């Protein structure tokens, strides 16, 4: 299920970092200090990598 603008804006920081998934390996990482980073998880030759 795709993330909406409202869900992203409603993401509040907690004690630990957490992920809001968007599908196909893409997710929004929300840190305890309130910063948000888009990340992409993918595989090359069976090894998992993250951008």
Phi, psi and omega in degrees: 000131183288145175284144176255164178301320181296320180293322180292316179293332181278351181291112181256149179293147176234187180296329180237155176293146177217164185246142169245112186279146180244347179107155178056033177089354181268136178210159177256123180262121181254119182268160180301333180277000177098352179287151181231134180230133171280132179230154178229124178259132181213170180235139172228123181053039177081356179261132180278134179230161178225134174260000000 
